[in-house]
């Protein structure tokens, strides 16, 4: 069962402004990355459903996170069907993110009051997702569907829409300023946030610093 309600998820997305997105088959690497983001101030984390046994990694991670970083809201992303949605909800996922809009997924999430953010690329999809109960809709791939200008255009006729772009978001002031001035609810950020060393291993201190810096930039933009 989810530890956080869908209302709490939506509010925290808005408050923090960033959702780190990550997958690794090694659970110890995942733990280190999640902890680095947590120390940097992130309070939501999207674990990407990628490859065989990904759900097993998530199940163990979620139990670990509840003890080691209890304020972290862990969810599952890249989920594309109702069956997989049910699987992750059974493992305690606090939210479900998808690159597509699938109405059957909405039904599964709504029955259990779990936050659901489907991937949308048009006004029609965004409107349908909201009709199906999505509080925060994902635009994906963010840069390819039109970037900040797309968000700005959507917010004209749909000022009530809460939008989370993933893809094309960077932990840089100029980039984040464009997205948040366009009116996004929060942003999802993957590889741009996950800093690596020269040998290809993850630099956890740098990930922590990048997360903290991005959250600080977002707070500054909102206070302008």
C-alpha positions in Angstrom: 0.0 0.0 0.0 1.2 3.5 -0.8 2.6 5.4 2.2 1.6 8.8 0.6 -1.7 9.8 -0.8 -2.1 11.1 -4.3 -2.8 14.6 -2.8 0.4 14.5 -0.9 2.3 13.5 -4.0 0.9 16.3 -6.1 1.6 18.9 -3.3 5.1 17.7 -2.8 5.8 17.8 -6.5 4.8 21.4 -6.5 6.7 22.2 -3.3 10.1 20.7 -4.3 9.8 21.2 -8.1 11.9 18.3 -9.2 11.5 14.5 -9.6 14.8 12.6 -10.2 14.3 9.8 -12.6 16.7 6.8 -12.5 17.2 3.1 -13.1 20.0 0.7 -12.4 19.9 -3.1 -12.1 22.2 -3.0 -9.0 20.2 -2.2 -6.0 23.2 -0.8 -4.1 23.8 1.8 -6.8 20.1 2.7 -6.6 20.3 3.1 -2.9 23.3 5.4 -3.2 21.7 7.5 -5.9 18.4 7.8 -3.9 20.3 8.8 -0.8 22.3 11.4 -2.7 19.1 13.0 -4.1 17.5 12.8 -0.6 20.5 14.6 1.0 20.3 17.2 -1.8 16.7 17.9 -0.8 14.6 15.8 -3.2 11.5 14.2 -1.7 10.2 12.3 -4.7 12.0 9.8 -6.9 10.9 8.0 -10.0 12.3 4.5 -10.4 12.2 3.5 -14.0 10.7 0.2 -14.9 13.3 -1.1 -17.2 14.4 -4.7 -18.0 13.8 -8.0 -16.4 13.3 -8.1 -12.6 13.1 -4.3 -12.3 10.0 -4.7 -10.0 12.0 -6.9 -7.7 14.6 -4.2 -7.3 11.9 -1.6 -6.7 10.2 -3.8 -4.0 13.4 -4.0 -2.0 14.2 -0.3 -2.6 10.8 0.8 -1.4 11.2 -1.1 1.9 14.7 0.3 2.3 13.7 3.9 1.6 10.9 3.7 4.2 13.5 3.2 6.8 16.5 5.1 5.6 14.9 8.1 4.0 11.3 8.1 5.3 10.3 11.4 3.7 11.2 10.1 0.2 8.1 9.4 -2.0 9.2 6.6 -4.2 7.2 5.9 -7.4 7.6 3.8 -10.6 7.9 5.2 -14.1 7.9 3.9 -17.7 4.9 1.8 -16.8 2.7 1.3 -19.9 -0.1 -1.2 -19.0 -2.6 -2.0 -16.3 -1.0 -5.2 -15.2 2.4 -3.7 -14.5 0.6 -0.8 -12.8 -1.0 -3.3 -10.4 2.3 -5.0 -9.8 4.0 -1.8 -8.7 1.1 -0.7 -6.6 1.2 -4.0 -4.8 4.9 -3.3 -4.1 3.9 0.0 -2.4 4.6 2.5 -5.2 3.4 5.9 -4.2 2.8 7.1 -7.8 2.9 5.8 -11.3 4.3 7.6 -14.3 3.9 6.6 -17.9 5.3 7.8 -21.2 1.8 7.2 -22.7 -1.9 7.7 -21.9 -3.6 4.4 -21.1 -7.1 4.6 -19.6 -6.9 1.1 -18.1 -4.0 2.3 -16.0 -6.1 5.2 -14.7 -8.8 2.8 -13.5 -6.2 0.7 -11.5 -4.6 3.8 -9.9 -8.0 5.5 -9.1 -9.3 2.4 -7.4 -6.4 2.6 -5.0 -6.1 6.4 -4.9 -2.6 6.3 -6.2 -1.2 9.3 -8.1 -1.0 8.7 -11.9 0.9 10.9 -14.3 0.4 9.8 -18.0 2.6 11.0 -20.9 0.8 13.5 -23.1 1.8 15.4 -26.2 -1.4 17.4 -27.1 -4.2 19.4 -25.6 -6.6 16.6 -26.4 -4.5 14.0 -24.5 -4.0 16.4 -21.5 -7.7 17.0 -21.3 -8.5 13.3 -21.5 -5.9 12.5 -18.9 -7.5 15.1 -16.5 -10.9 13.6 -17.3 -9.5 10.2 -16.2 -8.4 11.7 -12.9 -4.7 12.7 -13.5 -3.8 15.6 -11.2 -0.3 16.1 -12.7 0.2 15.2 -16.4 3.5 14.4 -17.9 4.6 15.8 -21.2 7.0 13.5 -22.9 9.4 13.8 -24.6 9.3 17.3 -23.2 11.7 18.9 -25.6 10.4 17.1 -28.7 6.7 18.0 -28.1 7.6 21.7 -28.1 9.5 22.5 -24.9 8.6 25.4 -22.7 6.8 27.1 -25.5 4.4 24.1 -25.7 3.7 24.4 -21.9 3.1 28.2 -22.3 0.7 27.5 -25.1 -1.2 24.8 -23.2 -1.6 27.0 -20.1 -3.4 29.6 -22.2 -6.7 27.6 -22.7 -5.9 25.2 -19.8 -4.6 27.4 -16.9 -5.7 24.8 -14.4 -3.4 22.1 -15.9 -0.5 20.8 -13.7 2.3 19.8 -16.1 5.5 17.9 -15.5 7.9 17.8 -18.4 10.5 15.0 -18.7 13.1 15.0 -21.4 15.0 18.2 -22.3 15.2 19.4 -18.7 18.6 20.4 -17.4 19.8 21.3 -13.9 20.8 24.8 -15.2 19.4 28.2 -14.4 18.6 29.2 -17.9 16.8 25.9 -18.8 14.9 25.7 -15.5 13.9 29.4 -15.8 12.3 28.7 -19.2 10.3 25.8 -18.0 9.1 27.3 -14.7 8.3 30.7 -16.3 6.2 28.7 -18.8 4.1 27.5 -15.9 5.2 23.9 -15.1 4.1 22.2 -11.9 7.4 20.4 -11.5 10.1 18.8 -13.8 11.4 15.3 -14.1 15.1 15.0 -14.6 17.2 11.9 -15.4 20.6 11.6 -16.9 21.3 15.3 -16.7 21.2 15.0 -12.9 23.1 11.7 -12.5 26.7 12.9 -12.6 29.3 10.3 -13.4 33.0 10.0 -12.8 35.5 9.6 -15.6 35.4 5.8 -15.2 31.7 5.7 -15.7 30.7 5.2 -12.0 28.3 7.5 -10.4 29.6 10.5 -8.4 27.2 10.5 -5.5 28.5 13.8 -4.0 28.1 15.5 -7.3 24.6 14.1 -7.7 23.7 15.5 -4.2 25.2 18.9 -5.1 23.4 19.0 -8.5 20.1 18.1 -6.8 20.5 20.7 -4.2 21.5 23.3 -6.7 18.5 22.6 -9.0 16.1 22.9 -6.1 17.7 26.1 -5.0 17.4 27.5 -8.6 13.7 26.5 -8.8 13.0 28.2 -5.4 14.7 31.4 -6.6 12.8 31.4 -9.9 9.5 31.1 -8.0 10.4 33.9 -5.6 11.2 36.4 -8.3 
